[in-house]
Amino acid sequence: MADTHLNLDVLSTLREVMEDEYPMLLDAFLADSEKRLLLLRKAEDPVTLMDAAHSFKGSSSNMGATRLTELCSELEQRAKQKNLAGIEKLVGEIHDEFAIIRPLYEAERQRSLAG
């Protein structure tokens, strides 16, 4: 399951590079993601939606959230083309994907603190 959702190689590299800061990086990503999800839900125009999706795509990619990155990329492209038909469904999928990966990141954080 983790392979579709998380790129474990990315997390492993981050863990090595960040060392003691790694748990804080995970915390920051989770908190930041919550804010980005709110922005996506509240966005009322394609530009705001595109910007929020682009930022979320970048942070998701940096953190190895593979599926979330793909969904945000799709949302960004659709907003760029002003193709907003069914956009709520896509935002819902992004929300659902975050609900799947959040506990995976929380478990990763616990492992890093225990190690």
N, CA, C and O atoms as a Tinker XYZ file with bonds, in Angstrom:
   460  protein
     1  N      0.836000   -1.203000    0.000000    73     2
     2  CA     0.000000    0.000000    0.000000    64     1     3
     3  C      0.873000    1.256000    0.000000    63     2     4     5
     4  O      0.597000    2.210000   -0.727000    81     3
     5  N      1.913000    1.250000    0.809000    73     3     6
     6  CA     2.734000    2.457000    0.937000    64     5     7
     7  C      3.369000    2.869000   -0.387000    63     6     8     9
     8  O      3.610000    4.056000   -0.611000    81     7
     9  N      3.647000    1.901000   -1.274000    73     7    10
    10  CA     4.326000    2.232000   -2.524000    64     9    11
    11  C      3.514000    3.136000   -3.435000    63    10    12    13
    12  O      4.076000    4.023000   -4.079000    81    11
    13  N      2.210000    2.933000   -3.504000    73    11    14
    14  CA     1.367000    3.795000   -4.347000    64    13    15
    15  C      1.256000    5.191000   -3.759000    63    14    16    17
    16  O      1.113000    6.177000   -4.483000    81    15
    17  N      1.324000    5.260000   -2.449000    73    15    18
    18  CA     1.078000    6.519000   -1.755000    64    17    19
    19  C      2.356000    7.267000   -1.398000    63    18    20    21
    20  O      2.416000    8.493000   -1.491000    81    19
    21  N      3.375000    6.519000   -0.988000    73    19    22
    22  CA     4.621000    7.147000   -0.535000    64    21    23
    23  C      5.816000    6.541000   -1.261000    63    22    24    25
    24  O      5.890000    5.330000   -1.475000    81    23
    25  N      6.750000    7.415000   -1.635000    73    23    26
    26  CA     8.018000    6.958000   -2.166000    64    25    27
    27  C      8.968000    6.844000   -0.978000    63    26    28    29
    28  O      9.483000    7.844000   -0.477000    81    27
    29  N      9.186000    5.612000   -0.540000    73    27    30
    30  CA     9.977000    5.392000    0.672000    64    29    31
    31  C     11.439000    5.775000    0.479000    63    30    32    33
    32  O     12.127000    6.096000    1.448000    81    31
    33  N     11.923000    5.746000   -0.769000    73    31    34
    34  CA    13.303000    6.181000   -1.036000    64    33    35
    35  C     13.461000    7.670000   -0.744000    63    34    36    37
    36  O     14.479000    8.101000   -0.204000    81    35
    37  N     12.447000    8.445000   -1.104000    73    35    38
    38  CA    12.482000    9.888000   -0.828000    64    37    39
    39  C     12.540000   10.120000    0.680000    63    38    40    41
    40  O     13.329000   10.932000    1.163000    81    39
    41  N     11.696000    9.400000    1.415000    73    39    42
    42  CA    11.680000    9.558000    2.873000    64    41    43
    43  C     13.009000    9.134000    3.495000    63    42    44    45
    44  O     13.501000    9.771000    4.426000    81    43
    45  N     13.570000    8.072000    2.979000    73    43    46
    46  CA    14.847000    7.587000    3.487000    64    45    47
    47  C     15.943000    8.633000    3.280000    63    46    48    49
    48  O     16.749000    8.885000    4.176000    81    47
    49  N     15.965000    9.231000    2.106000    73    47    50
    50  CA    16.944000   10.283000    1.804000    64    49    51
    51  C     16.737000   11.486000    2.718000    63    50    52    53
    52  O     17.695000   12.033000    3.263000    81    51
    53  N     15.474000   11.894000    2.882000    73    51    54
    54  CA    15.179000   13.027000    3.768000    64    53    55
    55  C     15.635000   12.732000    5.199000    63    54    56    57
    56  O     16.195000   13.595000    5.875000    81    55
    57  N     15.386000   11.499000    5.647000    73    55    58
    58  CA    15.769000   11.102000    7.008000    64    57    59
    59  C     17.287000   11.236000    7.182000    63    58    60    61
    60  O     17.763000   11.720000    8.210000    81    59
    61  N     18.044000   10.799000    6.158000    73    59    62
    62  CA    19.512000   10.882000    6.231000    64    61    63
    63  C     19.986000   12.333000    6.212000    63    62    64    65
    64  O     20.874000   12.710000    6.977000    81    63
    65  N     19.402000   13.132000    5.350000    73    63    66
    66  CA    19.827000   14.521000    5.192000    64    65    67
    67  C     19.422000   15.373000    6.395000    63    66    68    69
    68  O     20.213000   16.175000    6.892000    81    67
    69  N     18.200000   15.194000    6.850000    73    67    70
    70  CA    17.644000   16.048000    7.912000    64    69    71
    71  C     18.059000   15.607000    9.315000    63    70    72    73
    72  O     18.095000   16.426000   10.233000    81    71
    73  N     18.365000   14.348000    9.487000    73    71    74
    74  CA    18.754000   13.773000   10.771000    64    73    75
    75  C     17.768000   14.163000   11.881000    63    74    76    77
    76  O     16.596000   13.791000   11.818000    81    75
    77  N     18.229000   14.910000   12.898000    73    75    78
    78  CA    17.382000   15.238000   14.050000    64    77    79
    79  C     16.212000   16.155000   13.687000    63    78    80    81
    80  O     15.223000   16.226000   14.416000    81    79
    81  N     16.330000   16.850000   12.563000    73    79    82
    82  CA    15.262000   17.770000   12.142000    64    81    83
    83  C     14.134000   17.039000   11.411000    63    82    84    85
    84  O     13.081000   17.621000   11.149000    81    83
    85  N     14.353000   15.779000   11.088000    73    83    86
    86  CA    13.396000   15.012000   10.282000    64    85    87
    87  C     11.981000   14.978000   10.878000    63    86    88    89
    88  O     11.021000   15.233000   10.150000    81    87
    89  N     11.813000   14.671000   12.182000    73    87    90
    90  CA    10.451000   14.672000   12.738000    64    89    91
    91  C      9.765000   16.036000   12.592000    63    90    92    93
    92  O      8.558000   16.105000   12.362000    81    91
    93  N     10.536000   17.113000   12.727000    73    91    94
    94  CA     9.963000   18.458000   12.586000    64    93    95
    95  C      9.544000   18.730000   11.139000    63    94    96    97
    96  O      8.550000   19.409000   10.881000    81    95
    97  N     10.318000   18.188000   10.213000    73    95    98
    98  CA     9.959000   18.313000    8.795000    64    97    99
    99  C      8.620000   17.615000    8.528000    63    98   100   101
   100  O      7.761000   18.147000    7.826000    81    99
   101  N      8.461000   16.431000    9.094000    73    99   102
   102  CA     7.198000   15.689000    8.939000    64   101   103
   103  C      6.038000   16.472000    9.555000    63   102   104   105
   104  O      4.966000   16.578000    8.960000    81   103
   105  N      6.263000   17.016000   10.750000    73   103   106
   106  CA     5.231000   17.823000   11.411000    64   105   107
   107  C      4.846000   19.025000   10.551000    63   106   108   109
   108  O      3.667000   19.330000   10.376000    81   107
   109  N      5.861000   19.698000   10.022000    73   107   110
   110  CA     5.615000   20.891000    9.202000    64   109   111
   111  C      4.822000   20.525000    7.948000    63   110   112   113
   112  O      3.908000   21.249000    7.552000    81   111
   113  N      5.174000   19.401000    7.326000    73   111   114
   114  CA     4.455000   18.975000    6.128000    64   113   115
   115  C      2.987000   18.694000    6.442000    63   114   116   117
   116  O      2.101000   19.098000    5.689000    81   115
   117  N      2.730000   18.007000    7.545000    73   115   118
   118  CA     1.345000   17.685000    7.904000    64   117   119
   119  C      0.539000   18.950000    8.204000    63   118   120   121
   120  O     -0.595000   19.092000    7.749000    81   119
   121  N      1.126000   19.857000    8.964000    73   119   122
   122  CA     0.427000   21.102000    9.309000    64   121   123
   123  C      0.192000   21.947000    8.060000    63   122   124   125
   124  O     -0.886000   22.510000    7.867000    81   123
   125  N      1.205000   22.021000    7.229000    73   123   126
   126  CA     1.123000   22.781000    5.987000    64   125   127
   127  C      0.048000   22.186000    5.062000    63   126   128   129
   128  O     -0.717000   22.912000    4.427000    81   127
   129  N      0.015000   20.877000    5.007000    73   127   130
   130  CA    -0.966000   20.193000    4.148000    64   129   131
   131  C     -2.397000   20.492000    4.584000    63   130   132   133
   132  O     -3.282000   20.672000    3.747000    81   131
   133  N     -2.619000   20.544000    5.896000    73   131   134
   134  CA    -3.953000   20.881000    6.411000    64   133   135
   135  C     -4.381000   22.260000    5.894000    63   134   136   137
   136  O     -5.519000   22.446000    5.461000    81   135
   137  N     -3.452000   23.221000    5.946000    73   135   138
   138  CA    -3.750000   24.573000    5.461000    64   137   139
   139  C     -4.024000   24.568000    3.964000    63   138   140   141
   140  O     -4.937000   25.247000    3.493000    81   139
   141  N     -3.239000   23.808000    3.222000    73   139   142
   142  CA    -3.416000   23.753000    1.765000    64   141   143
   143  C     -4.757000   23.109000    1.394000    63   142   144   145
   144  O     -5.413000   23.527000    0.440000    81   143
   145  N     -5.150000   22.095000    2.155000    73   143   146
   146  CA    -6.455000   21.464000    1.904000    64   145   147
   147  C     -7.579000   22.473000    2.097000    63   146   148   149
   148  O     -8.527000   22.519000    1.313000    81   147
   149  N     -7.465000   23.277000    3.141000    73   147   150
   150  CA    -8.471000   24.326000    3.381000    64   149   151
   151  C     -8.508000   25.321000    2.224000    63   150   152   153
   152  O     -9.581000   25.710000    1.763000    81   151
   153  N     -7.333000   25.726000    1.764000    73   151   154
   154  CA    -7.260000   26.648000    0.629000    64   153   155
   155  C     -7.938000   26.063000   -0.610000    63   154   156   157
   156  O     -8.663000   26.762000   -1.317000    81   155
   157  N     -7.697000   24.781000   -0.867000    73   155   158
   158  CA    -8.310000   24.132000   -2.031000    64   157   159
   159  C     -9.834000   24.135000   -1.916000    63   158   160   161
   160  O    -10.546000   24.383000   -2.889000    81   159
   161  N    -10.312000   23.856000   -0.712000    73   159   162
   162  CA   -11.769000   23.801000   -0.519000    64   161   163
   163  C    -12.409000   25.184000   -0.640000    63   162   164   165
   164  O    -13.543000   25.308000   -1.103000    81   163
   165  N    -11.676000   26.226000   -0.221000    73   163   166
   166  CA   -12.232000   27.579000   -0.220000    64   165   167
   167  C    -12.028000   28.317000   -1.537000    63   166   168   169
   168  O    -12.701000   29.315000   -1.794000    81   167
   169  N    -11.111000   27.843000   -2.374000    73   167   170
   170  CA   -10.769000   28.561000   -3.613000    64   169   171
   171  C    -12.013000   28.790000   -4.463000    63   170   172   173
   172  O    -12.777000   27.866000   -4.740000    81   171
   173  N    -12.194000   30.031000   -4.865000    73   171   174
   174  CA   -13.391000   30.378000   -5.632000    64   173   175
   175  C    -13.082000   30.771000   -7.070000    63   174   176   177
   176  O    -13.989000   31.058000   -7.852000    81   175
   177  N    -11.804000   30.783000   -7.412000    73   175   178
   178  CA   -11.462000   31.121000   -8.790000    64   177   179
   179  C    -10.307000   30.235000   -9.251000    63   178   180   181
   180  O     -9.543000   29.730000   -8.428000    81   179
   181  N    -10.178000   30.047000  -10.560000    73   179   182
   182  CA    -9.151000   29.141000  -11.098000    64   181   183
   183  C     -7.726000   29.512000  -10.703000    63   182   184   185
   184  O     -6.904000   28.621000  -10.486000    81   183
   185  N     -7.411000   30.803000  -10.606000    73   183   186
   186  CA    -6.043000   31.216000  -10.283000    64   185   187
   187  C     -5.668000   30.799000   -8.857000    63   186   188   189
   188  O     -4.588000   30.253000   -8.630000    81   187
   189  N     -6.558000   31.058000   -7.908000    73   187   190
   190  CA    -6.309000   30.665000   -6.514000    64   189   191
   191  C     -6.174000   29.148000   -6.422000    63   190   192   193
   192  O     -5.293000   28.630000   -5.737000    81   191
   193  N     -7.048000   28.458000   -7.113000    73   191   194
   194  CA    -7.030000   26.997000   -7.122000    64   193   195
   195  C     -5.725000   26.483000   -7.722000    63   194   196   197
   196  O     -5.107000   25.564000   -7.184000    81   195
   197  N     -5.314000   27.073000   -8.825000    73   195   198
   198  CA    -4.088000   26.661000   -9.500000    64   197   199
   199  C     -2.873000   26.887000   -8.595000    63   198   200   201
   200  O     -2.011000   26.017000   -8.478000    81   199
   201  N     -2.811000   28.048000   -7.962000    73   199   202
   202  CA    -1.682000   28.362000   -7.074000    64   201   203
   203  C     -1.629000   27.400000   -5.886000    63   202   204   205
   204  O     -0.564000   26.893000   -5.531000    81   203
   205  N     -2.782000   27.159000   -5.284000    73   203   206
   206  CA    -2.837000   26.256000   -4.128000    64   205   207
   207  C     -2.438000   24.836000   -4.540000    63   206   208   209
   208  O     -1.689000   24.164000   -3.831000    81   207
   209  N     -2.939000   24.394000   -5.677000    73   207   210
   210  CA    -2.618000   23.047000   -6.173000    64   209   211
   211  C     -1.123000   22.939000   -6.501000    63   210   212   213
   212  O     -0.489000   21.922000   -6.222000    81   211
   213  N     -0.576000   23.997000   -7.093000    73   211   214
   214  CA     0.848000   24.004000   -7.453000    64   213   215
   215  C      1.731000   23.903000   -6.196000    63   214   216   217
   216  O      2.680000   23.119000   -6.164000    81   215
   217  N      1.417000   24.691000   -5.177000    73   215   218
   218  CA     2.187000   24.655000   -3.925000    64   217   219
   219  C      2.088000   23.294000   -3.256000    63   218   220   221
   220  O      3.084000   22.744000   -2.786000    81   219
   221  N      0.874000   22.758000   -3.220000    73   219   222
   222  CA     0.638000   21.460000   -2.580000    64   221   223
   223  C      1.370000   20.363000   -3.357000    63   222   224   225
   224  O      1.924000   19.436000   -2.766000    81   223
   225  N      1.365000   20.480000   -4.689000    73   223   226
   226  CA     2.063000   19.504000   -5.529000    64   225   227
   227  C      3.553000   19.505000   -5.191000    63   226   228   229
   228  O      4.166000   18.445000   -5.062000    81   227
   229  N      4.133000   20.697000   -5.050000    73   227   230
   230  CA     5.558000   20.807000   -4.750000    64   229   231
   231  C      5.932000   20.200000   -3.416000    63   230   232   233
   232  O      6.883000   19.424000   -3.327000    81   231
   233  N      5.189000   20.547000   -2.378000    73   231   234
   234  CA     5.519000   20.007000   -1.055000    64   233   235
   235  C      5.276000   18.501000   -1.008000    63   234   236   237
   236  O      6.037000   17.770000   -0.373000    81   235
   237  N      4.227000   18.034000   -1.672000    73   235   238
   238  CA     3.934000   16.596000   -1.709000    64   237   239
   239  C      5.049000   15.839000   -2.416000    63   238   240   241
   240  O      5.465000   14.766000   -1.980000    81   239
   241  N      5.525000   16.416000   -3.512000    73   239   242
   242  CA     6.603000   15.797000   -4.274000    64   241   243
   243  C      7.879000   15.726000   -3.439000    63   242   244   245
   244  O      8.552000   14.696000   -3.407000    81   243
   245  N      8.206000   16.823000   -2.768000    73   243   246
   246  CA     9.402000   16.870000   -1.926000    64   245   247
   247  C      9.352000   15.836000   -0.808000    63   246   248   249
   248  O     10.385000   15.323000   -0.377000    81   247
   249  N      8.135000   15.534000   -0.341000    73   247   250
   250  CA     7.965000   14.602000    0.775000    64   249   251
   251  C      7.661000   13.173000    0.319000    63   250   252   253
   252  O      7.392000   12.300000    1.143000    81   251
   253  N      7.706000   12.942000   -0.978000    73   251   254
   254  CA     7.515000   11.582000   -1.485000    64   253   255
   255  C      6.078000   11.101000   -1.497000    63   254   256   257
   256  O      5.827000    9.897000   -1.553000    81   255
   257  N      5.123000   12.035000   -1.445000    73   255   258
   258  CA     3.700000   11.656000   -1.478000    64   257   259
   259  C      3.269000   11.509000   -2.941000    63   258   260   261
   260  O      2.699000   12.428000   -3.528000    81   259
   261  N      3.549000   10.352000   -3.509000    73   259   262
   262  CA     3.412000   10.098000   -4.940000    64   261   263
   263  C      2.013000   10.370000   -5.480000    63   262   264   265
   264  O      1.845000   11.174000   -6.396000    81   263
   265  N      1.027000    9.713000   -4.923000    73   263   266
   266  CA    -0.344000    9.834000   -5.422000    64   265   267
   267  C     -0.882000   11.252000   -5.204000    63   266   268   269
   268  O     -1.568000   11.794000   -6.071000    81   267
   269  N     -0.579000   11.843000   -4.069000    73   267   270
   270  CA    -1.024000   13.199000   -3.773000    64   269   271
   271  C     -0.427000   14.182000   -4.787000    63   270   272   273
   272  O     -1.105000   15.107000   -5.235000    81   271
   273  N      0.828000   13.978000   -5.138000    73   271   274
   274  CA     1.490000   14.819000   -6.139000    64   273   275
   275  C      0.751000   14.728000   -7.473000    63   274   276   277
   276  O      0.506000   15.746000   -8.120000    81   275
   277  N      0.396000   13.503000   -7.883000    73   275   278
   278  CA    -0.319000   13.297000   -9.155000    64   277   279
   279  C     -1.675000   14.005000   -9.144000    63   278   280   281
   280  O     -2.046000   14.669000  -10.112000    81   279
   281  N     -2.406000   13.857000   -8.044000    73   279   282
   282  CA    -3.729000   14.479000   -7.949000    64   281   283
   283  C     -3.629000   16.009000   -7.969000    63   282   284   285
   284  O     -4.431000   16.676000   -8.623000    81   283
   285  N     -2.655000   16.556000   -7.260000    73   283   286
   286  CA    -2.473000   18.015000   -7.244000    64   285   287
   287  C     -2.053000   18.525000   -8.611000    63   286   288   289
   288  O     -2.458000   19.612000   -9.024000    81   287
   289  N     -1.248000   17.748000   -9.309000    73   287   290
   290  CA    -0.820000   18.119000  -10.653000    64   289   291
   291  C     -2.024000   18.166000  -11.599000    63   290   292   293
   292  O     -2.165000   19.087000  -12.403000    81   291
   293  N     -2.881000   17.159000  -11.483000    73   291   294
   294  CA    -4.097000   17.128000  -12.310000    64   293   295
   295  C     -4.978000   18.341000  -12.010000    63   294   296   297
   296  O     -5.506000   18.974000  -12.924000    81   295
   297  N     -5.131000   18.655000  -10.729000    73   295   298
   298  CA    -5.941000   19.803000  -10.325000    64   297   299
   299  C     -5.334000   21.102000  -10.861000    63   298   300   301
   300  O     -6.050000   21.977000  -11.348000    81   299
   301  N     -4.026000   21.215000  -10.767000    73   299   302
   302  CA    -3.343000   22.409000  -11.266000    64   301   303
   303  C     -3.584000   22.586000  -12.776000    63   302   304   305
   304  O     -3.883000   23.685000  -13.242000    81   303
   305  N     -3.449000   21.499000  -13.516000    73   303   306
   306  CA    -3.659000   21.567000  -14.972000    64   305   307
   307  C     -5.095000   21.952000  -15.319000    63   306   308   309
   308  O     -5.333000   22.776000  -16.202000    81   307
   309  N     -6.039000   21.348000  -14.615000    73   307   310
   310  CA    -7.450000   21.663000  -14.894000    64   309   311
   311  C     -7.782000   23.099000  -14.547000    63   310   312   313
   312  O     -8.543000   23.750000  -15.262000    81   311
   313  N     -7.221000   23.602000  -13.457000    73   311   314
   314  CA    -7.458000   24.992000  -13.072000    64   313   315
   315  C     -6.819000   25.928000  -14.090000    63   314   316   317
   316  O     -7.382000   26.969000  -14.428000    81   315
   317  N     -5.642000   25.552000  -14.574000    73   315   318
   318  CA    -4.937000   26.363000  -15.570000    64   317   319
   319  C     -5.776000   26.478000  -16.843000    63   318   320   321
   320  O     -5.809000   27.530000  -17.482000    81   319
   321  N     -6.454000   25.386000  -17.205000    73   319   322
   322  CA    -7.308000   25.376000  -18.406000    64   321   323
   323  C     -8.714000   25.885000  -18.103000    63   322   324   325
   324  O     -9.583000   25.909000  -18.975000    81   323
   325  N     -8.920000   26.289000  -16.854000    73   323   326
   326  CA   -10.230000   26.749000  -16.383000    64   325   327
   327  C    -11.321000   25.699000  -16.619000    63   326   328   329
   328  O    -12.484000   26.020000  -16.863000    81   327
   329  N    -10.900000   24.437000  -16.536000    73   327   330
   330  CA   -11.815000   23.310000  -16.689000    64   329   331
   331  C    -12.227000   22.864000  -15.291000    63   330   332   333
   332  O    -11.642000   21.941000  -14.724000    81   331
   333  N    -13.247000   23.532000  -14.738000    73   331   334
   334  CA   -13.609000   23.297000  -13.346000    64   333   335
   335  C    -14.793000   22.348000  -13.169000    63   334   336   337
   336  O    -15.282000   22.158000  -12.055000    81   335
   337  N    -15.244000   21.764000  -14.250000    73   335   338
   338  CA   -16.345000   20.798000  -14.144000    64   337   339
   339  C    -15.877000   19.592000  -13.335000    63   338   340   341
   340  O    -14.860000   18.977000  -13.655000    81   339
   341  N    -16.620000   19.262000  -12.298000    73   339   342
   342  CA   -16.285000   18.107000  -11.465000    64   341   343
   343  C    -15.058000   18.318000  -10.586000    63   342   344   345
   344  O    -14.477000   17.360000  -10.076000    81   343
   345  N    -14.671000   19.568000  -10.414000    73   343   346
   346  CA   -13.455000   19.867000   -9.655000    64   345   347
   347  C    -13.611000   19.496000   -8.177000    63   346   348   349
   348  O    -12.633000   19.149000   -7.515000    81   347
   349  N    -14.832000   19.570000   -7.668000    73   347   350
   350  CA   -15.069000   19.205000   -6.266000    64   349   351
   351  C    -14.702000   17.749000   -6.021000    63   350   352   353
   352  O    -14.187000   17.397000   -4.960000    81   351
   353  N    -14.972000   16.906000   -7.011000    73   351   354
   354  CA   -14.653000   15.479000   -6.889000    64   353   355
   355  C    -13.136000   15.305000   -6.768000    63   354   356   357
   356  O    -12.655000   14.520000   -5.950000    81   355
   357  N    -12.397000   16.040000   -7.585000    73   355   358
   358  CA   -10.936000   15.957000   -7.556000    64   357   359
   359  C    -10.387000   16.488000   -6.230000    63   358   360   361
   360  O     -9.477000   15.890000   -5.655000    81   359
   361  N    -10.924000   17.589000   -5.748000    73   359   362
   362  CA   -10.514000   18.128000   -4.449000    64   361   363
   363  C    -10.839000   17.093000   -3.358000    63   362   364   365
   364  O    -10.067000   16.914000   -2.416000    81   363
   365  N    -11.973000   16.424000   -3.495000    73   363   366
   366  CA   -12.345000   15.355000   -2.555000    64   365   367
   367  C    -11.347000   14.204000   -2.586000    63   366   368   369
   368  O    -11.009000   13.639000   -1.545000    81   367
   369  N    -10.875000   13.856000   -3.786000    73   367   370
   370  CA    -9.883000   12.783000   -3.916000    64   369   371
   371  C     -8.567000   13.190000   -3.250000    63   370   372   373
   372  O     -7.901000   12.367000   -2.623000    81   371
   373  N     -8.200000   14.461000   -3.391000    73   371   374
   374  CA    -6.985000   14.969000   -2.747000    64   373   375
   375  C     -7.144000   14.871000   -1.228000    63   374   376   377
   376  O     -6.233000   14.441000   -0.521000    81   375
   377  N     -8.300000   15.271000   -0.749000    73   375   378
   378  CA    -8.593000   15.187000    0.684000    64   377   379
   379  C     -8.524000   13.736000    1.160000    63   378   380   381
   380  O     -7.931000   13.451000    2.201000    81   379
   381  N     -9.127000   12.823000    0.405000    73   379   382
   382  CA    -9.126000   11.397000    0.767000    64   381   383
   383  C     -7.708000   10.830000    0.772000    63   382   384   385
   384  O     -7.344000   10.053000    1.654000    81   383
   385  N     -6.916000   11.227000   -0.220000    73   383   386
   386  CA    -5.534000   10.741000   -0.297000    64   385   387
   387  C     -4.733000   11.224000    0.909000    63   386   388   389
   388  O     -3.937000   10.474000    1.475000    81   387
   389  N     -4.945000   12.470000    1.295000    73   387   390
   390  CA    -4.233000   12.971000    2.469000    64   389   391
   391  C     -4.653000   12.196000    3.718000    63   390   392   393
   392  O     -3.832000   11.932000    4.597000    81   391
   393  N     -5.936000   11.834000    3.792000    73   391   394
   394  CA    -6.420000   11.047000    4.936000    64   393   395
   395  C     -5.735000    9.679000    4.986000    63   394   396   397
   396  O     -5.552000    9.111000    6.062000    81   395
   397  N     -5.359000    9.155000    3.820000    73   395   398
   398  CA    -4.652000    7.863000    3.767000    64   397   399
   399  C     -3.194000    8.030000    4.188000    63   398   400   401
   400  O     -2.671000    7.217000    4.950000    81   399
   401  N     -2.539000    9.078000    3.698000    73   399   402
   402  CA    -1.100000    9.190000    3.960000    64   401   403
   403  C     -0.768000    9.816000    5.313000    63   402   404   405
   404  O      0.316000    9.593000    5.851000    81   403
   405  N     -1.689000   10.589000    5.856000    73   403   406
   406  CA    -1.400000   11.236000    7.149000    64   405   407
   407  C     -0.932000   10.227000    8.210000    63   406   408   409
   408  O      0.112000   10.441000    8.827000    81   407
   409  N     -1.680000    9.130000    8.439000    73   407   410
   410  CA    -1.207000    8.169000    9.445000    64   409   411
   411  C      0.123000    7.508000    9.065000    63   410   412   413
   412  O      0.884000    7.103000    9.944000    81   411
   413  N      0.406000    7.397000    7.762000    73   411   414
   414  CA     1.685000    6.823000    7.330000    64   413   415
   415  C      2.837000    7.752000    7.730000    63   414   416   417
   416  O      3.883000    7.298000    8.194000    81   415
   417  N      2.625000    9.064000    7.540000    73   415   418
   418  CA     3.644000   10.032000    7.955000    64   417   419
   419  C      3.761000   10.088000    9.478000    63   418   420   421
   420  O      4.860000   10.231000   10.014000    81   419
   421  N      2.646000    9.977000   10.160000    73   419   422
   422  CA     2.683000    9.990000   11.629000    64   421   423
   423  C      3.442000    8.771000   12.158000    63   422   424   425
   424  O      4.193000    8.870000   13.128000    81   423
   425  N      3.236000    7.620000   11.510000    73   423   426
   426  CA     3.967000    6.405000   11.903000    64   425   427
   427  C      5.456000    6.575000   11.611000    63   426   428   429
   428  O      6.303000    6.157000   12.400000    81   427
   429  N      5.765000    7.188000   10.477000    73   427   430
   430  CA     7.164000    7.454000   10.112000    64   429   431
   431  C      7.810000    8.369000   11.154000    63   430   432   433
   432  O      8.963000    8.176000   11.538000    81   431
   433  N      7.057000    9.353000   11.599000    73   431   434
   434  CA     7.558000   10.282000   12.620000    64   433   435
   435  C      7.861000    9.530000   13.926000    63   434   436   437
   436  O      8.900000    9.748000   14.549000    81   435
   437  N      6.952000    8.655000   14.325000    73   435   438
   438  CA     7.150000    7.878000   15.554000    64   437   439
   439  C      8.395000    6.997000   15.437000    63   438   440   441
   440  O      9.188000    6.892000   16.373000    81   439
   441  N      8.553000    6.364000   14.266000    73   439   442
   442  CA     9.729000    5.525000   14.046000    64   441   443
   443  C     11.012000    6.342000   14.147000    63   442   444   445
   444  O     11.998000    5.901000   14.739000    81   443
   445  N     10.988000    7.536000   13.563000    73   443   446
   446  CA    12.202000    8.360000   13.569000    64   445   447
   447  C     12.537000    8.855000   14.977000    63   446   448   449
   448  O     13.709000    9.011000   15.318000    81   447
   449  N     11.515000    9.100000   15.788000    73   447   450
   450  CA    11.764000    9.524000   17.161000    64   449   451
   451  C     12.271000    8.366000   18.017000    63   450   452   453
   452  O     13.088000    8.553000   18.919000    81   451
   453  N     11.769000    7.161000   17.715000    73   451   454
   454  CA    12.171000    5.971000   18.478000    64   453   455
   455  C     13.599000    5.544000   18.105000    63   454   456   457
   456  O     14.336000    4.991000   18.922000    81   455
   457  N     13.966000    5.823000   16.834000    73   455   458
   458  CA    15.283000    5.383000   16.349000    64   457   459
   459  C     16.334000    6.293000   16.842000    63   458   460
   460  O     17.512000    6.095000   16.545000    81   459
